[in-house]
């Protein structure tokens, strides 16, 4: 019988190039899931196991989160290796939605970088306990103490080291475990022979000091340990139990160290995953009871209860759609009938597999807390499956950010058109942040996503995987329109034709909405607008949000209030009130002082200090506002907020300015008003387009 307390579902997350995939590769090697280590940019042409896509191997980055599993000291560990690029942030979101714990990796030189902050924020959103692993301690400039300080200052984590490195940079010999007070060496070509020794005399004083700090911090989570510390008799078991409690309560982050590339510290990290990260029953998960106004209900996590599973990722594989599911409750068996709660459709579980990157292993059943994959089940990302009957529950969905950039794509011929349609159909199903639509005016196909790299990868995948040759238009920014003041409307829609006509009058006002996209408020009293036509007014207003009057952008942040109106016994209808609401909206919109808003990106540019002035100048030229600079040794990190419209082609400019020595990352920060000169230019362009 499978012991659920010995199951761990963990994610590996970090900033780009912190060594996530390299670490996962070592974990698979030490747990004997693979028998040879391949590097991320494989010189042997093989590439890392977890980067199974050809594009990933070429670029040396992770694009899709990959799932695998392994066993370590009789614990079953399901691992999801997630991308570091912010463009693929949905992969991190959906992984964290179904995981119980996470390993936050940091580079010992780079420390807490922009994407580390984003990932930490996502972990906090889903209340995911984490252990931190400071990787690359063999690199020149490695400074774990600096990274621990940044974990406390920048991420507000109660980060405390539970290890001390024996040497840094090229002189790293091993690690000292502060819980057991032992020096640990990793012998053999691949570091797979672990040797324990007494702590060398030169590290003894530092270790005593660091252990005292650690005991001070962890004794806050255990009265028993606090007493034992005062009496001078703390045991390993007491310390580990206190670290575990603090970690699960999200009030403590144990910090470990090592170098995955040089095979040091990975086995101790696996021990920490078993010891400190939660099993499925340690985590409170909630479902919505659809029969009782979506009331939140705590999930039992028991394999004996009715099935509750969440489809969190889809892939179009060689054998049809592959659906990754996390079982939260109940047992999923081959041959079972399961129900998709969203569609109400029944499906039979034909094949049930455990994924190992792009390989799979057939299994007969999966218990509560397992991460497995199903074949041939029609569903969308975020759907819930149950065993049916009266069990009508749905898991809460994940946060999906809105796209900020668009491109037009045109197929080169009819064959490419068919293949492009198939590709777009698949990609929109797999990735909720990738959207596509046909522009009603130009009839062009538009794709939208999280950034240039995001769309670039999908266009490349279209060409490679679907042989769909397309020409790509210039990137377009997802502007928004909003209003800045309250404005009233009183509009009558009246149309008389032969027979019955159309009549509807609505009165009320528009006002800015601080949070959210749109709100409809019904303040009708006395039945001046009959109840059956209230939803028609709402529908009319919503249609107006699709295209603003300034540049035709999506309108957001508007509260539409109706307080009066009139109807006609014969001529009033659903369509009459929709048109009346649309007329009322247009009447008030111009008076409400509308403005254009643009997406602002948080940009972090890193490069040698000698280029600091050039990098700052290049960001200022692009309407950037410098938020801060952080200088460490000969390296500078400049943080700025820059409009997305100004960031196209920046990577080329930055490389030429800094002799290829600087790089940057960016993520969406907020929508802000565009300057007057830019607004005038955008309005002129929109008017020119309308004339055409």
SEDOLO-638534 format. One line per 4 residues: number of its first residue (from 1); their letters; for each residue x, z, y of C-alpha. Coordinates in Angstrom, 2 decimals. Layout:
NUM	A	X/Z/Y  ...
//
This chain:
1	XXXX	0.00/0.00/0.00  1.37/-1.05/3.40  2.16/1.85/5.75  0.95/0.92/9.26
5	XXXX	3.19/3.60/10.83  6.16/1.51/9.71  5.04/-1.64/11.54  6.56/-2.56/14.92
9	XXXX	5.31/-5.40/17.13  7.95/-5.97/19.78  8.74/-8.52/22.46  12.15/-9.39/23.81
13	XXXX	11.97/-10.07/27.55  14.46/-10.52/30.37  15.74/-12.61/33.27  17.15/-16.08/32.46
17	XXXX	20.50/-16.02/30.67  20.48/-12.30/29.87  20.90/-13.11/26.19  17.39/-12.74/24.71
21	XXXX	17.67/-15.55/22.19  21.26/-14.61/21.27  20.12/-11.04/20.59  17.16/-12.23/18.47
25	XXXX	19.57/-14.43/16.50  21.75/-11.38/15.70  18.70/-9.32/14.73  17.66/-12.02/12.26
29	XXXX	21.18/-12.12/10.85  21.51/-8.35/10.37  18.03/-8.13/8.80  19.02/-11.00/6.47
33	XXXX	16.34/-13.40/7.71  19.07/-15.98/8.40  22.46/-16.24/6.74  24.53/-17.82/9.50
37	XXXX	24.63/-17.18/13.24  24.00/-20.19/15.52  24.53/-20.02/19.26  21.97/-20.98/21.91
41	XXXX	23.91/-24.07/22.98  25.01/-24.77/19.45  28.40/-26.49/19.23  27.47/-27.21/15.62
45	XXXX	24.43/-29.16/16.86  22.11/-26.63/15.24  21.16/-24.32/18.12  19.55/-20.91/17.87
49	XXXX	16.91/-20.37/15.21  14.32/-19.21/17.75  14.75/-22.31/19.95  13.03/-24.68/17.53
53	XXXX	12.00/-27.32/20.10  14.48/-30.14/20.71  14.13/-29.71/24.48  14.97/-26.00/24.18
57	XXXX	18.16/-26.77/22.29  19.24/-29.43/24.78  18.61/-27.31/27.87  19.72/-24.02/26.28
61	XXXX	16.55/-22.28/27.49  13.47/-20.87/25.77  10.28/-22.73/26.71  7.75/-21.46/24.17
65	XXXX	7.67/-17.89/22.92  8.63/-17.94/19.23  7.40/-15.44/16.66  9.28/-14.12/13.68
69	XXXX	9.38/-11.02/11.52  12.01/-9.04/9.67  12.52/-5.76/7.82  14.91/-3.06/8.95
73	XXXX	15.28/0.22/7.06  11.83/-0.13/5.39  10.08/-0.92/8.72  8.37/-4.30/9.20
77	XXXX	9.22/-5.70/12.65  7.28/-8.60/14.23  9.31/-10.07/17.09  8.34/-12.45/19.87
81	XXXX	11.24/-14.00/21.81  9.84/-14.93/25.24  11.10/-17.36/27.92  12.99/-16.08/30.96
85	XXXX	11.96/-18.84/33.38  9.09/-17.80/35.65  7.50/-21.24/35.17  6.66/-20.20/31.61
89	XXXX	5.34/-16.79/32.65  2.12/-17.25/30.62  4.24/-17.12/27.46  5.41/-13.65/28.50
93	XXXX	1.88/-12.58/29.53  0.33/-13.51/26.20  3.17/-12.01/24.19  2.90/-8.68/26.04
97	XXXX	-0.90/-8.74/25.62  -0.54/-8.46/21.83  2.64/-6.41/21.52  2.92/-2.66/21.15
101	XXXX	6.47/-2.24/22.49  9.21/-4.24/24.17  12.95/-4.52/24.59  13.92/-5.19/28.21
105	XXXX	17.32/-6.88/28.22  19.60/-6.78/31.25  22.94/-8.42/31.85  25.67/-5.83/32.48
109	XXXX	26.97/-8.00/35.35  23.75/-9.44/36.84  21.76/-6.20/36.40  18.12/-6.11/37.52
113	XXXX	17.36/-9.65/38.70  14.18/-11.25/40.05  12.66/-12.10/36.68  13.51/-8.62/35.30
117	XXXX	11.23/-7.26/38.05  8.42/-9.68/37.09  8.72/-8.89/33.38  8.75/-5.14/34.08
121	XXXX	5.60/-5.55/36.20  3.92/-7.40/33.32  4.93/-4.64/30.88  3.47/-2.04/33.23
125	XXXX	0.22/-4.05/33.55  -0.29/-3.99/29.78  1.10/-0.42/29.44  3.86/-1.52/27.06
129	XXXX	6.48/1.17/26.23  10.01/-0.21/26.46  13.63/0.46/25.61  16.31/-1.11/27.81
133	XXXX	19.33/-2.89/26.35  22.28/-3.64/28.65  23.78/-6.75/27.09  27.02/-8.65/27.76
137	XXXX	29.16/-5.48/28.13  32.12/-7.68/27.12  31.85/-9.81/30.29  34.25/-9.53/33.21
141	XXXX	32.64/-7.31/35.82  30.44/-5.42/33.30  29.08/-2.24/34.90  26.33/-0.44/32.91
145	XXXX	26.20/2.48/35.37  25.29/0.11/38.20  22.53/-1.44/36.02  21.08/2.01/35.15
149	XXXX	20.97/2.86/38.87  19.12/-0.42/39.53  16.63/0.36/36.74  15.83/3.58/38.57
153	XXXX	15.85/2.19/42.12  14.39/-1.30/41.71  12.04/-0.78/38.74  11.24/2.92/39.30
157	XXXX	11.94/3.67/35.63  13.15/7.03/34.38  16.12/5.25/32.75  18.62/7.45/30.93
161	XXXX	21.51/6.23/28.75  21.52/7.44/25.14  24.87/5.71/24.50  28.28/5.46/26.14
165	XXXX	30.42/2.31/25.69  33.98/2.73/24.43  35.67/0.35/26.84  34.16/-2.54/28.77
169	XXXX	34.88/-6.24/29.34  37.46/-7.51/26.84  38.36/-3.99/25.70  34.98/-2.96/24.30
173	XXXX	35.58/-1.31/20.91  32.21/0.23/20.10  29.62/2.76/21.23  29.17/6.52/21.27
177	XXXX	25.72/7.73/20.21  24.80/10.68/22.48  22.01/11.87/20.15  24.31/12.28/17.15
181	XXXX	27.56/12.58/19.12  29.36/10.07/16.91  31.61/7.11/17.76  30.35/3.92/16.12
185	XXXX	32.46/0.83/15.42  31.26/-2.60/14.29  33.80/-4.03/11.86  34.05/-7.36/10.10
189	XXXX	33.86/-10.89/11.50  30.14/-10.55/12.34  30.11/-6.82/13.12  28.02/-6.07/10.04
193	XXXX	30.14/-3.19/8.74  29.30/-0.03/10.64  31.91/2.71/10.76  31.24/6.22/12.11
197	XXXX	34.06/8.37/13.45  34.54/11.44/15.61  34.49/10.77/19.37  37.98/9.86/20.67
201	XXXX	39.45/12.62/22.88  39.56/10.41/26.01  35.76/9.95/25.97  34.86/13.55/25.05
205	XXXX	34.43/14.92/28.58  32.33/11.94/29.77  30.13/12.17/26.65  29.51/15.90/27.08
209	XXXX	28.43/15.28/30.67  26.19/12.30/29.78  24.63/14.19/26.83  23.79/17.10/29.12
213	XXXX	22.07/14.67/31.55  20.15/13.11/28.65  19.02/16.50/27.28  17.88/17.57/30.76
217	XXXX	15.74/14.44/31.04  14.22/14.41/27.51  13.57/18.14/27.24  10.78/17.56/29.81
221	XXXX	8.76/16.01/26.97  9.17/18.81/24.44  8.89/22.58/24.91  10.55/23.08/21.54
225	XXXX	13.58/21.03/22.63  13.73/22.83/25.98  13.95/26.19/24.22  16.55/24.84/21.79
229	XXXX	18.66/23.48/24.67  18.61/26.88/26.38  19.68/28.51/23.11  22.28/25.78/22.49
233	XXXX	20.72/24.64/19.19  19.05/21.24/19.74  18.81/19.13/16.56  18.88/15.32/16.21
237	XXXX	15.23/15.33/15.07  14.08/17.31/18.12  15.92/14.99/20.53  14.57/11.84/18.87
241	XXXX	11.00/13.20/18.82  11.23/14.01/22.56  12.68/10.55/23.40  9.87/8.94/21.40
245	XXXX	7.19/10.97/23.19  8.58/10.18/26.65  8.88/6.47/25.78  5.32/6.22/24.40
249	XXXX	3.95/8.02/27.48  5.72/5.39/29.67  7.59/8.21/31.40  11.03/7.65/29.90
253	XXXX	13.15/4.56/29.21  16.05/5.04/26.79  18.98/2.80/27.74  21.20/1.26/25.07
257	XXXX	24.25/-0.97/25.43  26.23/-3.60/23.60  27.15/-7.24/23.41  24.99/-9.41/21.19
261	XXXX	27.44/-12.32/21.44  30.34/-10.14/20.18  28.09/-8.46/17.56  28.20/-4.90/18.90
265	XXXX	25.26/-2.53/19.28  22.48/-4.68/17.75  21.95/-2.52/14.64  21.65/0.61/16.82
269	XXXX	19.03/-1.18/18.92  17.06/-1.89/15.72  17.29/1.79/14.83  15.91/2.61/18.30
273	XXXX	13.01/0.15/17.83  12.05/2.01/14.64  12.59/5.45/16.16  11.21/5.14/19.70
277	XXXX	8.79/2.21/19.99  5.15/2.59/18.93  3.47/1.57/15.70  0.00/-0.06/16.07
281	XXXX	-1.80/3.31/15.71  0.21/4.85/18.59  -1.34/2.43/21.09  -4.88/2.61/22.48
285	XXXX	-6.50/-0.83/22.35  -9.92/-1.58/23.75  -12.60/-4.18/22.98  -15.78/-5.08/24.89
289	XXXX	-19.11/-4.39/23.13  -21.04/-7.58/23.94  -24.34/-6.05/22.79  -24.06/-3.18/25.30
293	XXXX	-23.18/-4.73/28.70  -19.53/-5.25/27.74  -18.88/-1.51/27.53  -15.26/-0.69/26.63
297	XXXX	-14.85/0.60/23.08  -11.66/1.99/21.58  -10.39/-0.01/18.60  -9.80/2.08/15.45
301	XXXX	-6.64/0.22/14.24  -7.77/0.85/10.64  -7.47/-1.91/8.02  -10.64/-0.60/6.32
305	XXXX	-12.89/-1.26/9.38  -14.51/-4.64/10.29  -12.09/-7.37/11.39  -11.09/-7.71/15.04
309	XXXX	-8.33/-10.26/15.80  -7.18/-12.02/18.98  -5.94/-15.63/19.10  -3.16/-15.37/21.67
313	XXXX	-1.26/-18.65/21.27  -2.02/-22.15/19.97  0.35/-24.83/18.74  -0.32/-28.32/17.53
317	XXXX	1.91/-28.42/14.45  2.58/-30.93/11.71  -0.51/-29.78/9.80  -2.98/-29.53/12.69
321	XXXX	-3.68/-26.65/15.05  -1.74/-23.50/14.36  -3.39/-20.37/15.79  -1.31/-17.22/16.26
325	XXXX	-3.46/-14.12/15.87  -2.87/-10.40/16.21  -5.15/-8.28/14.00  -6.21/-5.11/15.80
329	XXXX	-8.54/-3.82/13.13  -9.65/-4.75/9.62  -8.04/-7.08/7.08  -7.74/-10.86/7.29
333	XXXX	-7.71/-12.51/3.86  -7.24/-16.05/2.63  -10.69/-17.52/1.87  -12.52/-15.11/4.25
337	XXXX	-15.19/-16.33/6.65  -14.50/-15.31/10.25  -16.59/-15.75/13.41  -15.32/-16.91/16.81
341	XXXX	-17.14/-14.50/19.18  -17.02/-16.93/22.15  -18.60/-19.89/20.35  -20.48/-18.05/17.58
345	XXXX	-19.04/-20.55/15.07  -18.01/-19.53/11.56  -14.73/-20.70/10.06  -13.05/-20.26/6.72
349	XXXX	-9.47/-18.99/6.52  -7.78/-21.74/4.50  -4.10/-20.97/5.03  -2.64/-17.73/6.27
353	XXXX	1.08/-17.68/7.13  3.78/-15.50/8.64  5.84/-17.41/11.18  9.61/-17.47/11.27
357	XXXX	10.20/-19.61/14.38  9.24/-23.11/13.13  9.18/-22.11/9.44  6.34/-20.36/7.69
361	XXXX	5.69/-18.21/4.67  2.31/-18.26/2.90  0.60/-14.86/2.55  -2.72/-13.76/1.04
365	XXXX	-3.75/-11.12/3.55  -2.84/-9.43/6.83  -3.71/-5.85/7.72  -4.34/-4.14/11.04
369	XXXX	-1.41/-4.55/13.45  -0.03/-7.74/11.87  0.89/-10.92/13.77  0.18/-13.99/11.64
373	XXXX	-0.94/-17.61/12.02  -3.98/-19.54/10.78  -4.39/-23.27/10.16  -7.31/-25.54/10.95
377	XXXX	-9.31/-23.04/13.03  -10.90/-24.53/16.13  -10.53/-22.10/19.03  -9.01/-21.59/22.47
381	XXXX	-6.25/-19.25/23.59  -7.76/-15.78/24.16  -10.64/-16.09/21.64  -11.61/-13.10/19.48
385	XXXX	-12.42/-13.33/15.76  -14.55/-10.82/13.86  -15.96/-10.56/10.34  -19.41/-11.45/11.75
389	XXXX	-22.75/-9.77/11.10  -23.69/-7.23/13.78  -20.09/-6.77/14.81  -20.17/-8.40/18.25
393	XXXX	-16.98/-7.32/20.02  -14.45/-9.18/22.11  -10.88/-8.20/23.01  -10.15/-8.07/26.75
397	XXXX	-8.43/-11.24/27.89  -5.02/-11.62/29.50  -4.17/-12.23/33.14  -3.76/-15.97/33.85
401	XXXX	-2.06/-16.88/37.16  -3.38/-19.87/39.14  -1.27/-23.09/39.26  0.62/-23.70/42.54
405	XXXX	1.97/-27.24/42.15  0.48/-30.61/41.15  1.74/-34.08/40.22  -0.05/-37.35/39.69
409	XXXX	0.79/-39.17/36.44  0.00/-42.79/35.63  0.33/-44.28/32.13  2.32/-47.55/31.97
413	XXXX	-0.13/-49.31/29.60  -3.27/-48.79/27.48  -1.36/-47.38/24.51  0.33/-44.84/26.79
417	XXXX	-3.12/-44.01/28.26  -4.47/-43.04/24.80  -1.36/-41.03/23.93  -1.37/-39.32/27.33
421	XXXX	-5.00/-38.22/26.81  -4.10/-36.72/23.41  -1.10/-34.91/24.91  -3.06/-33.52/27.87
425	XXXX	-5.85/-32.37/25.58  -3.35/-30.43/23.49  -1.31/-28.98/26.36  -4.35/-27.66/28.28
429	XXXX	-5.59/-26.00/25.09  -2.19/-24.39/24.41  -1.28/-23.30/27.94  -3.93/-21.77/30.25
433	XXXX	-1.64/-22.22/33.30  -1.39/-25.98/32.74  -4.44/-27.76/34.17  -5.42/-31.40/34.43
437	XXXX	-8.20/-33.32/36.19  -8.97/-36.79/37.55  -9.06/-37.08/41.36  -12.55/-38.38/42.20
441	XXXX	-11.27/-40.46/45.15  -8.03/-41.99/43.88  -8.98/-41.86/40.14  -5.43/-40.62/39.43
445	XXXX	-4.74/-38.11/36.69  -3.41/-34.91/38.24  -1.52/-32.22/36.32  -1.05/-28.74/37.79
449	XXXX	1.26/-25.90/36.78  3.52/-23.02/37.77  6.53/-24.94/39.06  8.62/-28.13/38.96
453	XXXX	10.34/-27.15/35.69  6.98/-26.35/34.05  5.55/-29.82/34.81  8.88/-31.53/34.13
457	XXXX	8.93/-30.08/30.60  5.35/-31.22/29.90  6.04/-34.76/31.15  9.15/-34.86/28.95
461	XXXX	7.17/-33.55/25.95  4.53/-36.26/26.54  7.24/-38.92/26.29  8.98/-37.41/23.25
465	XXXX	6.18/-36.01/21.16  3.41/-38.49/22.00  5.38/-41.61/23.03  3.32/-41.58/26.24
469	XXXX	5.36/-43.32/28.94  4.09/-42.24/32.35  5.19/-42.70/35.94  5.19/-39.53/37.98
473	XXXX	4.10/-39.18/41.61  5.60/-36.84/44.21  4.84/-33.13/43.72  1.82/-31.83/45.63
477	XXXX	1.36/-28.24/46.79  -1.88/-26.41/45.96  -2.97/-25.58/49.51  -6.02/-23.39/50.13
481	XXXX	-8.47/-23.12/53.00  -10.15/-19.95/54.20  -12.11/-18.63/57.17  -10.94/-16.10/59.74
485	XXXX	-14.15/-14.86/61.37  -17.85/-14.38/60.75  -20.17/-17.31/61.53  -23.94/-17.65/61.16
489	XXXX	-26.02/-20.51/59.80  -29.70/-21.41/59.87  -30.20/-24.70/58.10  -33.32/-26.55/57.02
493	XXXX	-33.11/-29.31/54.47  -36.12/-31.58/54.86  -36.61/-34.96/53.25  -39.89/-36.81/52.98
497	XXXX	-40.21/-39.71/50.60  -43.22/-41.24/48.90  -44.92/-38.45/46.91  -43.43/-34.94/47.00
501	XXXX	-40.47/-34.41/49.34  -37.68/-31.85/49.52  -37.79/-28.69/51.59  -35.62/-25.59/51.78
505	XXXX	-34.43/-23.36/54.63  -31.62/-20.83/54.37  -30.25/-18.50/57.04  -27.39/-16.02/56.89
509	XXXX	-23.68/-15.91/57.57  -20.19/-16.51/56.17  -17.46/-13.89/56.57  -13.86/-13.50/55.38
513	XXXX	-13.45/-11.77/52.02  -10.30/-9.68/51.79  -9.95/-9.64/48.01  -11.16/-12.29/45.59
517	XXXX	-12.06/-15.95/45.95  -15.80/-15.88/46.56  -18.72/-13.50/46.73  -22.41/-14.30/47.03
521	XXXX	-24.68/-11.65/48.58  -28.47/-11.88/48.43  -30.12/-9.95/51.31  -33.49/-11.69/51.12
525	XXXX	-36.45/-9.35/51.60  -40.15/-10.19/51.52  -39.69/-13.28/49.34  -38.90/-15.75/52.16
529	XXXX	-36.79/-17.55/49.55  -38.47/-17.30/46.11  -36.36/-15.50/43.46  -36.01/-18.63/41.28
533	XXXX	-34.17/-20.45/44.11  -31.57/-17.71/44.80  -29.17/-19.01/42.05  -29.61/-22.53/43.55
537	XXXX	-28.27/-21.25/46.88  -25.30/-19.66/45.07  -24.63/-22.97/43.28  -24.77/-24.91/46.58
541	XXXX	-22.24/-22.58/48.24  -19.90/-22.81/45.24  -19.96/-26.61/45.39  -18.73/-26.41/49.00
545	XXXX	-15.74/-24.28/47.93  -14.32/-27.20/45.92  -13.37/-29.13/49.06  -12.75/-27.65/52.50
549	XXXX	-13.46/-29.59/55.69  -9.88/-29.38/57.03  -7.77/-31.10/54.34  -10.08/-31.13/51.32
553	XXXX	-8.33/-28.13/49.71  -10.04/-25.47/47.60  -11.76/-22.85/49.81  -11.08/-19.22/48.98
557	XXXX	-11.74/-15.73/50.39  -15.33/-16.35/51.55  -18.39/-14.10/51.33  -21.65/-16.06/51.64
561	XXXX	-24.65/-13.95/52.65  -28.25/-15.20/52.79  -30.71/-13.02/54.68  -33.66/-15.30/55.45
565	XXXX	-35.18/-18.67/54.64  -38.37/-20.55/53.99  -39.89/-22.55/51.17  -42.77/-24.97/50.60
569	XXXX	-45.27/-24.62/47.77  -44.91/-28.28/46.72  -41.69/-29.66/48.21  -39.25/-26.82/47.40
573	XXXX	-37.03/-27.25/44.33  -33.69/-26.24/42.85  -31.95/-29.29/44.35  -33.58/-28.76/47.78
577	XXXX	-32.14/-25.23/48.04  -28.75/-26.34/46.72  -28.61/-28.94/49.49  -29.87/-26.43/52.07
581	XXXX	-27.10/-23.99/51.10  -24.51/-26.78/51.30  -25.79/-27.73/54.77  -25.72/-24.10/55.88
585	XXXX	-22.16/-23.64/54.62  -20.93/-26.76/56.44  -22.72/-25.68/59.64  -21.04/-22.25/59.64
589	XXXX	-17.63/-23.29/58.25  -16.48/-25.06/61.44  -17.55/-22.07/63.58  -15.75/-19.57/61.29
593	XXXX	-12.32/-20.79/62.49  -11.05/-22.12/59.16  -7.31/-22.18/58.48  -4.98/-23.69/55.87
597	XXXX	-2.97/-21.43/53.59  0.09/-22.36/51.55  1.76/-20.78/48.52  4.81/-18.72/49.47
601	XXXX	7.50/-18.28/46.82  9.81/-15.34/46.37  13.23/-16.96/46.04  16.37/-15.24/44.77
605	XXXX	19.54/-17.30/45.32  22.77/-16.06/43.72  26.25/-17.31/44.44  29.81/-16.42/45.49
609	XXXX	29.96/-14.43/48.76  31.98/-17.17/50.48  28.83/-19.32/50.50  26.51/-16.60/51.82
613	XXXX	26.18/-18.19/55.28  25.48/-21.67/53.85  22.82/-20.35/51.43  21.08/-18.35/54.17
617	XXXX	21.20/-21.36/56.49  19.67/-23.61/53.82  16.78/-21.14/53.29  16.18/-20.75/57.04
621	XXXX	16.01/-24.54/57.41  13.21/-24.52/54.85  11.08/-22.10/56.88  12.37/-19.21/54.77
625	XXXX	12.28/-15.56/55.81  15.26/-13.60/54.49  14.02/-10.31/52.97  17.35/-8.88/51.95
629	XXXX	20.87/-9.49/50.71  22.72/-7.63/48.04  26.46/-8.00/47.83  28.41/-6.87/44.80
633	XXXX	32.10/-7.61/44.58  32.51/-11.33/45.20  28.88/-12.19/44.46  25.84/-12.24/46.74
637	XXXX	22.13/-12.26/45.94  19.88/-13.42/48.79  16.15/-12.77/48.53  13.80/-14.76/50.72
641	XXXX	10.19/-15.86/51.01  9.90/-19.63/51.39  6.89/-21.99/51.40  6.67/-23.91/48.12
645	XXXX	6.33/-27.21/50.03  9.88/-26.72/51.36  11.46/-25.93/47.97  11.27/-29.39/46.37
649	XXXX	14.73/-30.67/45.56  16.35/-27.38/46.56  18.40/-27.06/43.36  20.30/-30.29/44.20
653	XXXX	20.93/-29.17/47.80  22.07/-25.71/46.72  24.50/-27.14/44.18  26.06/-29.52/46.69
657	XXXX	26.34/-26.74/49.32  28.11/-24.36/46.92  30.18/-26.75/44.75  27.74/-26.10/41.90
661	XXXX	28.49/-22.34/41.90  25.10/-20.97/43.03  21.72/-20.90/41.33  18.25/-19.73/42.27
665	XXXX	14.98/-18.57/40.73  11.59/-18.45/42.35  8.15/-17.09/41.61  4.81/-17.16/43.37
669	XXXX	4.45/-14.32/45.92  1.29/-14.90/47.98  -0.80/-17.35/50.01  -0.16/-17.28/53.79
673	XXXX	-1.34/-19.22/56.84  0.63/-22.38/57.59  2.16/-22.70/61.10  0.12/-24.69/63.65
677	XXXX	2.48/-27.71/63.64  2.36/-27.96/59.83  -1.44/-27.57/59.83  -1.80/-30.43/62.35
681	XXXX	0.41/-32.64/60.19  -1.61/-31.84/57.03  -4.94/-32.51/58.80  -3.65/-35.85/60.15
685	XXXX	-2.54/-36.86/56.64  -5.92/-35.90/55.16  -7.78/-37.92/57.84  -5.55/-40.94/57.18
689	XXXX	-6.31/-40.66/53.45  -10.06/-40.43/54.15  -9.95/-43.61/56.28  -8.29/-45.46/53.42
//
